Every structure is written in C-alpha cells, then in structure tokens.
Amino acid sequence: MDAALSLTDISKRYGAFQAVKDLSFSVPKGSICGFLGPNGAGKTSTLRMILGLQPQTSGSLSILGAGDGRSVRDRIGFLPEERGLYKKMTPVDAIAFFGALKGLPTGEGRKRARVMLKQQGLEHAQTKKMKELSKGMAQKVQLIASVVHKPEFVILDEPFSGLDPVNQQGLEEMIRGLAADGATVLFSTHVMQHAERLCDKVVLLARGQKAFEGTVDEAKATTRRFLELEGEIAVAAAKALPGVVSVETVRSDGPVHVLKAELAPGGRGQEALKAAFLNGLDVRRFELREPTLHDAFIGLTGDDPDQDQTVRRENLEAAR
Amino acid sequence: MNRTLLIARREYAAYAMTVGFWLSLLAFPMFAVLGGAIPILMRTSEPVRAVVLVEEGPGAEGLAGSVRESLAADAARRAARAAEAQEAAVKATGLPKEAVEQAEKQGGGGLSEALSRQRVRLVETPAELSAAGSVEGQEAVVRALLTADVERDAQIDSVVFLTRDEAGQPAARVWSRRATDDTVEDFIRDALQSANRRQVFESAGIDGSVVVETERFRPDVKLFSPQSASGGEVSFKDRLPGIIGLASAFLLWSLIITGASILLNSVMEEKSNKILEVLLSSASATEILTGKVLGVAMLTVTVLLVWAGIGSAGLLFSFPETARDIGSILLEGGMIWYFVAYAVGGYLMYAVLFAAIGAFCETPRDAQTLMGPIMMVLVIPIIVVQLALRTPDAPLVKIMSWVPFFTPFLMPARAPSDPPMFEIAGTMAGMFATALLMVWIAGRAFRAGALSDVKLSWKSFAGAIRGGGR
C-alpha cells in the first residue's frame, strides 16, 4: 500500500535538547495510525514537523507526495493538542471560517457545517456561541472544523484528552468514519486503549526515539503472555505443559497454589489448558492473560505511557 | 478569498460587529463635545452671588464705591470678550452677525452668555443689618441672613464688611453662605487691590479717572507675518495649518497606539486560546500577521472615517467657513497625503511590533516586560510635538524627526511650516525602511513566539528574531 506519510531519520533539536532522534516510520494511505507515547516523548514536535510548523534539524519527510507539509496544507486537517476556537463565534461560523482557510467556499462550508453538526447531535448548538458550549461539544466542533474541507490526511494531537467516556466513544466513531471515507488518520495519544480499538498501525515513541512500528497484534506479540492456574498443582507438572516456558508461584495456601505460567511466543494458552485437564491436574481456576497494548508499550520501552515524563516534558517546553 | 483577506475580515468583524466598539467609537466625539460644552454649562448654570456691602466706620468710606466700580469694569470686560467671541464666530461661519445672534438665541445663548455673565451682584443692605449697632449684633444678623431658608432670588450669599487696617489700607471680612465658596472673596480682593492702587496713584497726584481709564485699556496687538495668506496680518485661517498639524500628530499617535494595542490583545487572546496553532496549520505566519495587521488597519480606518464624518458634519453645520478652510488645507495644501503616508508607516512599524510581542504572551502581564519601556519611549514625541509646532526648526525637533519611531508624529506637526524637501523625503524613507525592517523582524519573532511556551523577555525576544521561528 502507498504511504501517505513517510519519515526518514527525522531529528529535532532545541538548542542542547534532543526532542526527536532519528525517527523513521510510514503511514499507509487510508489507514488509521496511532502515534503513541507518554507526554513529553516528542509526539507534538514530530506532528509539528510533519505539518511544516517547525523545521526538522535533520532527516526528511514526505506527506501526500510533498516534502513539506506547508505545500499541501489544504489537503491536511489538523486538531492540535490544546484546543481553542473563537469564543464569540457560532459553531457554524467557526467551522466555515477554518474551512475557508483551507480553500472551501464559505457558503459550502456553512452548509457542510450544519450537516456535520447534525450528524454529531449538535444541531441545537448551531446558533450558540462557542463559549456557551460544553468542553465535549466544543471539541467535536473543533474536530469538524479540522475536517470540514474533507482532507486526505488528518492529524489529531491527543484528540481524546479531556473527554468523558461517552464523548470519547463518539470521537472514535468519527475517526472511523473519516477513514471509511478514504482519509488517512494519524493521531497521537498516551491512552493505549483508544489505539488498540482504532488503529491499523501503531508507532511507539519513547524519549524521542521510535520503540516500535507495526500492527497492534504485532506489538502485543512482542510481550509475554501468561496462563494463571489455581489448585493442587505441582510447579514441575505445570512446567511440563505444552508451550509453557517457565512457571512461578504467585501465592500458596497449604497445598493449593496460584501459579503463573509464561507462554512461549506463539504458544497457545488453550492447548496448555487442554493438556492440564487431560493430564488430570487439579485445576480449580484458570485465567489466560492476553497482553494489552499498554503491556506491550511497557515491555518495549520500559516506560509507562500513562505517566508523564514530566522532567523531559518541562525540558522540551523550555527548549521550544 | 485568499487567506490573508479571510483573516483580515474575521479580525475586523470580531471588533466591528460588537456594540462595545461602536459605543467607544462614538464616545470620543461625544466627550469632545461635552469637553467643550461643560465649561460653558458650568458658567451658565453657576448662580450669581447676591452680595451685601457694609462699610465699617468712617475710614472705610468710599470702599463700597470702589467695589461697585470694579464690578462695572468687570461687566464691561466680559461684554467686550463676548463681542470678540461673536465676531470670531461671524468670521468662522461666514454668516451675517444677525444670523449668528439669532442662532445663539436659539441655542440658549450659550457662549455669549457664558462669557458676559457676571458671578457677583450687589444687593441692598437689609434693614435689620443696618439697624444692628455693635459688631456682635451685626454678626448675629449676618449669621441669620446666611442660614435663612428663603427663595433663591431673595437669598443673600455673602456679606462683606469693608474696612481699613491699621496702616490705612483697604481690608475686608467676607461672610459667605458656603465655607467652600471663595468667589466673593476673590472678587473683593481684586476690587480692593484696585482701590488701593487708585488711592496710591491719587496720593501721587494722578487723577482717579485716569487710573480707571488706564486699567480699562486693552492694547490692540496684531500678529503679522510674511507667511500669512495676505502677506501681512496673521488671521485664524493662517493659524489653521498649525492647528491641523498638531491635531494630526495627536490623532495619529492615538490611532496608531490604539490600533497596535488592539492587535497586541487580539494576538495574545489567540495565543492563550491556542487558536494560533490551528491558524498556523492553515496559513503561513506571514499570511496571519498580514491579515491581522490589515484587519485592525481597516478597523482604525473605520474609526477615523466615523470621527472625520462626525467632525466634518459638525464643522459644516456650525462653522462652514472654517470647514471649507480645513478642507482646502487638507486637500489642496496636500496635508492629507502627509497624514496618510505617516499613518501607514507609523501603523506598520508599531502594529507588527506589538503583534510579535503578543505572540509570546498569554496575558497583558506577560507583555509588560516589553511594553513598559516601549510606552515610555512613545511619550517622548507627544512632548516634543508641541515644540515642533512653535519652533519647527529647533535642532531638537529636527534631530528627533529623523528617528523613524518618532517621524510619524513629529513630521505632520512640522508640515505646516514647510520643512525642506530633503527632510520630508529622508525622514519618510527612513520611516518606511524601518517599517519594512520591523515587518521582517516581527515576522520572525511572531513565527517563533506563536508556537513557543517560553516566557517573554528581551533575551527570548531577541533569540526568536535570531532563530527566525522556522
């Protein structure tokens, strides 16, 4: 599949501070790509370089066939991390204004704005001022404003931050809808669950460097899976099960043990469980623990994506 | 529509579509009119104090007469001043004297009445005061008179006891209804000063009528200049270019600073609302900066047109002759082109600078680091502009005219005195060159500041200019 975006050894340095280092990845056309990493990992700096808002210190990139995001800005939609629209404008006017900046005639922009607001259940908010809308509503309006011109490439910087679960779900549906209409979507987040549900591809970033690039399943496959067994089971018997690499005792209550059996990469938990029953092991409770993208991230980077890399982030902001 | 114009249109509409903008726009001419009308209203609404004169003892004899003469002289002076004002109004409006008088009567007689109106009138001494024998008795009656709750017309505001001190010089005790009102006190002081002067001259053998006549004398001094239109006497019309120059300088200063401040606040608001980043993903920094500068310029032009419209209508209605003269100076004399050129250059210099500062700030407090010194520097031309009007060729004025940041304010003030062409061309070239340099510097700073989280300081601002944002 053709790449809508490809980065080759991109680096960004602010004075002595290395924000992004030798970053290379690509995003296939029409896909949804998650750009994942904790706050301060260099995601926003990378997105700004892709958009042409900041120059890279070294490396090259190609977006929609151009070497600089600025030359194809009308074909790109962008939702920044920190949201803001003109408070005294109505949603329709705001959407039409930002659409017009991307070359969409104002009249058409207003027409599309009304349709899209209605689709998002914001029909009643059309004539209100932005300052009268709730945060969730304003965020939806801003997303509409960034895609009203039907861009080929949509960049969303932390689109889920600050939204309640209902609005997060609505936003996920909007992103799926954009991809279904043929747009390529690249969104950054530090919340792995969204990426897990949405993405065809993920790029994991830690301390300004790429830690992983591939599908969600490929990312999960890089980390260990476990089968937890409880009963009067000997460690050696558990270790003999097919696909089991190692076993450790989590806790014991007399003869009853809770064992955590690590499965080999590609090992199937069901086969190990089936063999346990066939061998007559006293299995009173079992649980197959599939890794999450969150687990994969920790395994790949050693960082917890939910934790801010506060010092790094502060250094990055000061350096900017 | 291209992005620059879209941004300019939004910027313009954001202010021009608000009620507050039009209210503040109309407030200026309203306050200007009020500023002129209030002193007249104060004069005409001020009550005329009813004053009783009492000569204390034989030594004070004749002092009341002197006070009456002073009052009569004051009335004559005021009448003469009112007549002069009326004559000026006839000249300015080009209307016949009768028409001006008629218009004044219809308007309530404002200016003439204000100028001719006396603040003090003398009334008969009440019988009970004349009948009171002792000083204590008199003072008891005075207290009763000054605290009596009677009709305004029958009210006595002040009782003046005229006397002479041990040296035989005129003195007075002024009793006033209000302790804070010193009008009668001032009037009596002037009158007794005059009486004393007359007494001194008379004792030197000079007749009293000569002294009165001397005091009444008002010299007829006329200003002549070869630069006047007639080549001789200087008329109001000859003074008009100077007045227009000074007004232009002040108007330019106020419009440029107001426009630049609007821009500063607008950019700061967009920075704090995180709109700048969205805008930057849709348009270049140059397009955004140009659009915003253009939008606020349109706003400033709107303000100027509305003020000019109101001012012209007011002048045409009240002083058609003066309005014609102003029009001729601005259009035929070419002063309007000075105004336009310096407005464009000045606005460009300051607007882009303020916008660049705004790109680094989220609150006015953030901006204070740079704005404080800039505003202090901006006060300098306002002080010098008055000197430029009287002595346009003073070395200080000439030197400061060459400072590009002061050129837009000092050169319009100097324009009526026809400065040499090389100074006009040179200062204008310097101003536009600086404006272009400012656009370049501010463009770089704006680009860097818009995406920066760095706190504004001289160092960070200079760093942004060096780095250039991109």
Interface residues (C-beta under 8 A of the other chain):
Chain A: R48 L51 L53 Q54 P55 R70 R73 I76 F78 P80 E82 R83 G84 L85 Y86 K87 K88 F97 F98 A100 L101 K102 T106 Q142 A145 S146 E317 A318 R320
Chain B: M1 R3 L6 I7 R10 A14 E270 N273 K274 I275 E277 V278 L279 L280 S281 S282 A283 S284 L451 S452 D453 V454 R470
